């Protein structure tokens, strides 16, 4: 009797937990779908070719976000160019080369501390350090360097965890064939952990696209139309900063919803592109192993 009562109690507990989990998942999915649908419903009717292909003009009252789109692309590319080598290199050193356990723990603790700092603090530090101390003034490059510090822990930790999943037999087999340490890492280990690198890249791009507080202090909110090199050296507003300016300062909520819809679509495109690149490198790595 006691065994049956315990079994019945456990079955009841499992059923209740499954029901609560299902309710929680349903509520979460419903909220996400509602937010996405509401933003697209309010934003897409305000998206036009003139909005996407022109710059704002205060004389004619025209609103255009082409400079903001280009500034967003510039700052994403500039950030990834610096954060990916630094993050992947740090992960490779900590996982494959570092022998001092205390040093590794110290670096990992510092990285975890950086990931918990609010973005507004990064903006203030970036303004004091990059804009004033290094003389970059308010520019997209200063904003990109600030975002590099913000996203470095993410890239480093995701790559580290992915490196640890590469089987030791891969390394041993390469060493048995006479390959050196760096050649083993470059030809065997890194292709085997491309998923972690792509994941870190996707998370970094998502945070770059959604960041506004840090960029207000470092990149500014100018709407000038510049090339990539001239644009990186001058102030410029990204799409998130432009969304804040149009909604908070100008009261143009229709334009703000349009920018939000464009950001959503841009995030989906970037994520799909990153997944496609990851699959390409996976197939290439599998082909090299088979040959």
Number of C-alpha atoms within 10 A of each C-alpha: 6 7 8 9 10 11 12 12 12 12 12 12 12 12 12 12 12 12 12 12 12 12 12 12 12 12 12 12 12 12 12 12 12 12 12 14 13 13 19 20 14 18 20 17 12 17 17 11 8 13 18 17 12 15 18 17 11 8 6 7 8 12 17 20 24 20 26 26 22 20 28 22 16 20 27 20 14 20 25 21 13 16 25 22 14 18 26 23 16 22 24 19 14 20 16 16 11 14 11 9 9 10 12 15 12 11 13 17 11 12 19 14 11 17 15 10 11 12 18 16 12 22 24 18 16 26 27 16 17 20 21 14 11 11 12 18 21 25 26 31 26 31 30 28 19 25 29 23 20 25 26 25 26 22 29 27 21 22 29 24 15 20 25 13 12 16 11 10 9 14 16 13 13 18 14 10 8 11 15 12 13 11 13 18 18 12 15 19 24 20 21 21 21 20 22 23 26 22 20 24 23 20 16 25 22 19 15 23 20 17 18 23 18 25 32 23 22 33 32 22 22 18 20 17 19 15 12 17 10 12 20 21 17 20 23 32 27 32 28 24 25 25 24 21 16 19 16 12 10 10 12 15 17 17 24 25 24 23 29 22 23 20 20 18 13 15 17 13 12 16 19 13 13 19 15 13 14 20 15 11 15 17 12 12 17 12 10 12 10 6 5
